[in-house]
């Protein structure tokens, strides 16, 4: 069977399995195993287990469960609540300030947790009901949280950047720095659209009630300031981790281990989480997400190996490389491919399967690999707020079940266009992603 036909059958089989609700890891692994057995015979079963486990045997992958544990400690504590309250103190009284404070809270919580679903859930539980109570449109209230949550895979420390670094053998520290300014740029674009959307809807909602007594206002200010003080230690830990990585003091795995321990200790000390139950929940959530991601990585590696064995990868890469087109047209084709892949697959799976294939093509077209990592990640962010997978959309639906899914989707789509605009800006001004890494790494 020729590689093109094999590729079509493999992709169709994968889509059928996902359409009937098969978990991503099992769909990838099952299709890969079936393709290898059909191509090489039953003897391939002997090597399947060895290949599966060797794909996640890299020491660099230790950083993933450690960063996830760090994020679980933050997400399971009242840090999101305190962060929201402290930002609402400074921004909530200005027109549209509550929505802006939600996006700001998402940006900071994304850096603390490194998880898009955790960010959407933690900030959305507080922000969506409050925005609706103050008169913000349902679409804006849901959309800004869904979009703000996507920043969790871009703003450092990011698990997806670790996976990209290991898959392409690029510097994880440099990848983290490359994602910082684009993450802030996206947050700024989200804020700008939120203000415009509120104005088009006929108002910004009402700030905190003006009839509140003076002593009540003072109490609120004092409470919110105390909330800010409780958040600061976590921000210091994340800043220390990034400094250790950028300064070459520690490897990503070492920094992640230290960060996980310190955030867990802070959650216990700051929020007095001494009981066994909350600690058990933190460990359970971290274990569940770590196993899920590692299973997807292993299965995606097997899937990529199967595609290579059937010469599908080489055929696709050769076809792309043979396109005698302008390099920006080539980049447009790659972006379209990543966008479609992100609609159906989680970011980790897309990166593991495609990054090693696309990197040589990117380098041959004279694009910066760290700039491309940011562009790739933003493409995958779009997939988190667009159907059919749209993980963040369903998280928001779970938080606010009385908001129609259609309203959540329509409220989120303009933010997806903001991300497309972000990619365009990165194409015109690649220094947004490359300037800071060049500045810091050249002096480290």
Long-range contacts (C-beta under 8 A, 24 or more apart in sequence): 3-310, 3-311, 3-312, 3-314, 3-315, 4-315, 6-35, 6-310, 6-311, 6-312, 7-307, 7-310, 7-312, 7-315, 7-316, 10-35, 10-306, 10-307, 10-310, 10-312, 15-344, 18-344, 24-296, 24-299, 24-345, 24-346, 24-349, 25-292, 25-295, 25-296, 25-298, 25-299, 26-299, 28-296, 28-299, 28-300, 28-302, 28-303, 28-349, 29-298, 29-299, 29-302, 29-303, 31-303, 31-306, 32-299, 32-302, 32-303, 32-305, 32-306, 33-302, 33-306, 35-306, 35-309, 35-310, 36-305, 36-306, 36-309, 39-306, 39-309, 39-310, 40-309, 48-302, 51-301, 51-302, 51-305, 52-298, 52-299, 52-301, 52-302, 53-298, 55-297, 55-298, 55-301, 55-302, 55-305, 56-294, 56-297, 56-298, 56-301, 58-166, 59-253, 60-162, 60-165, 60-166, 60-172, 60-252, 60-253, 61-162, 61-166, 61-294, 61-297, 62-253, 62-256, 62-257, 63-162, 63-172, 63-252, 63-253, 63-255, 63-256, 64-159, 64-162, 64-163, 64-256, 64-290, 64-293, 64-294, 65-286, 65-287, 65-290, 65-294, 66-253, 66-256, 66-257, 66-259, 66-260, 67-114, 67-157, 67-159, 67-162, 67-256, 67-259, 67-260, 68-114, 68-115, 68-159, 68-286, 68-289, 68-290, 68-293, 69-260, 69-263, 69-264, 69-282, 69-283, 69-286, 69-290, 70-113, 70-114, 70-256, 70-259, 70-260, 70-263, 70-264, 71-112, 71-113, 71-114, 71-115, 71-118, 71-286, 72-113, 72-118, 72-282, 72-283, 72-285, 72-286, 72-289, 73-260, 73-263, 73-264, 73-266, 73-267, 73-282, 73-286, 74-109, 74-112, 74-113, 74-118, 74-234, 74-263, 74-267, 75-113, 75-115, 75-118, 75-121, 75-122, 75-285, 76-267, 76-278, 76-281, 76-282, 76-285, 77-267, 77-270, 77-271, 77-273, 78-271, 79-109, 79-112, 79-122, 79-230, 79-231, 79-234, 79-267, 79-271, 80-105, 80-109, 80-122, 80-123, 80-125, 80-126, 81-126, 81-227, 82-227, 82-228, 82-230, 82-231, 83-108, 83-109, 83-123, 83-227, 83-231, 84-123, 84-126, 84-127, 85-223, 85-224, 85-227, 85-228, 86-224, 86-225, 86-227, 86-228, 86-231, 88-130, 88-224, 89-220, 89-221, 89-224, 89-225, 89-228, 92-207, 92-208, 93-207, 93-208, 94-207, 95-195, 95-198, 95-204, 96-194, 96-195, 96-198, 96-199, 96-204, 96-205, 97-204, 97-207, 98-127, 98-130, 98-131, 98-134, 98-136, 98-205, 98-207, 99-131, 99-136, 99-140, 99-141, 99-144, 99-191, 99-194, 99-195, 99-198, 99-204, 99-205, 100-191, 100-194, 100-195, 102-127, 102-131, 102-144, 102-145, 102-148, 103-144, 103-147, 103-148, 103-187, 103-190, 103-191, 103-194, 104-187, 104-191, 105-148, 106-145, 106-148, 106-149, 106-151, 106-187, 107-148, 107-151, 107-155, 107-183, 107-184, 107-187, 108-231, 108-235, 109-152, 110-148, 110-149, 110-151, 110-152, 110-154, 110-155, 110-183, 111-155, 111-156, 111-157, 111-235, 111-238, 112-234, 112-235, 112-238, 112-263, 113-152, 114-152, 114-153, 114-157, 114-158, 114-159, 115-152, 115-159, 115-289, 116-149, 116-150, 116-151, 116-152, 116-153, 116-381, 116-384, 116-391, 116-392, 117-149, 117-152, 117-391, 117-392, 117-395, 118-152, 119-148, 119-149, 119-151, 119-152, 120-145, 120-146, 120-148, 120-149, 120-392, 120-395, 120-396, 120-399, 121-149, 121-395, 121-399, 123-148, 123-149, 124-149, 124-395, 124-396, 124-399, 124-400, 125-399, 128-396, 128-399, 128-400, 128-403, 129-400, 131-205, 132-400, 134-205, 134-206, 134-207, 135-203, 135-205, 135-206, 136-198, 136-204, 136-205, 137-197, 137-198, 137-201, 137-411, 138-400, 138-403, 138-404, 138-407, 138-411, 139-197, 139-407, 139-408, 139-410, 139-411, 140-194, 140-197, 140-198, 140-201, 140-411, 141-400, 141-403, 141-411, 142-396, 142-400, 142-403, 142-407, 142-408, 142-411, 142-412, 143-197, 143-385, 143-408, 143-410, 143-411, 143-412, 143-413, 143-414, 143-415, 144-190, 144-194, 144-411, 144-415, 145-396, 146-384, 146-385, 146-392, 146-393, 146-395, 146-396, 146-408, 146-411, 146-412, 146-415, 147-190, 147-385, 147-392, 147-412, 147-415, 147-416, 147-418, 147-419, 148-187, 148-190, 149-384, 149-392, 149-395, 150-381, 150-382, 150-384, 150-385, 150-392, 150-419, 151-183, 151-186, 151-187, 151-381, 153-347, 153-377, 153-380, 153-381, 153-384, 154-179, 154-182, 154-183, 154-186, 154-374, 154-377, 154-378, 154-381, 155-179, 155-180, 155-183, 155-184, 156-180, 156-183, 156-242, 157-238, 157-241, 157-242, 157-245, 157-255, 157-256, 157-259, 158-377, 159-293, 159-348, 160-347, 160-348, 160-351, 160-377, 160-380, 161-373, 161-377, 162-252, 163-297, 163-348, 163-351, 163-352, 164-351, 164-355, 164-373, 164-376, 164-377, 165-252, 167-351, 167-352, 167-355, 167-356, 168-355, 168-356, 168-359, 168-369, 168-373, 170-369, 170-370, 170-373, 171-441, 172-245, 172-252, 173-245, 173-246, 173-248, 173-252, 173-441, 174-370, 174-437, 174-441, 175-370, 175-373, 176-242, 176-245, 176-246, 177-246, 177-436, 177-437, 177-440, 177-441, 178-370, 178-371, 178-373, 178-374, 178-433, 178-434, 178-436, 178-437, 179-373, 179-374, 179-377, 179-433, 180-436, 181-432, 181-433, 181-435, 181-436, 182-374, 182-378, 182-422, 182-426, 182-432, 182-433, 185-422, 185-425, 185-432, 186-378, 186-381, 186-418, 186-419, 186-422, 189-418, 189-419, 189-421, 189-422, 190-415, 190-418, 192-418, 193-414, 193-415, 193-418, 197-414, 230-270, 230-271, 233-266, 233-270, 234-263, 234-266, 237-262, 237-263, 237-266, 246-440, 246-441, 246-444, 247-444, 248-444, 293-348, 296-346, 296-348, 296-349, 296-352, 297-348, 297-349, 297-352, 299-349, 300-348, 300-349, 300-352, 300-353, 301-352, 303-353, 304-352, 304-353, 304-356, 304-357, 307-353, 313-357, 316-357, 317-357, 317-360, 317-361, 320-361, 321-361, 321-364, 327-365, 327-366, 327-367, 328-427, 330-361, 330-365, 331-365, 331-367, 331-375, 331-427, 334-358, 334-361, 334-362, 335-375, 335-379, 335-423, 338-376, 338-379, 338-380, 339-379, 339-382, 339-383, 341-383, 342-379, 342-380, 342-381, 342-382, 342-383, 342-384, 342-386, 343-383, 343-386, 343-387, 343-388, 343-389, 344-383, 344-388, 344-389, 345-383, 345-389, 346-389, 346-391, 347-377, 347-380, 347-381, 347-383, 347-384, 350-380, 351-376, 351-380, 368-430, 368-433, 368-434, 370-433, 370-434, 370-437, 371-426, 371-430, 371-433, 371-434, 374-426, 374-433, 375-423, 375-426, 375-427, 375-433, 378-419, 378-422, 378-423, 378-426, 379-423, 381-419, 382-416, 382-419, 382-420, 385-412, 385-413, 385-415, 385-416, 386-412, 386-413, 386-416
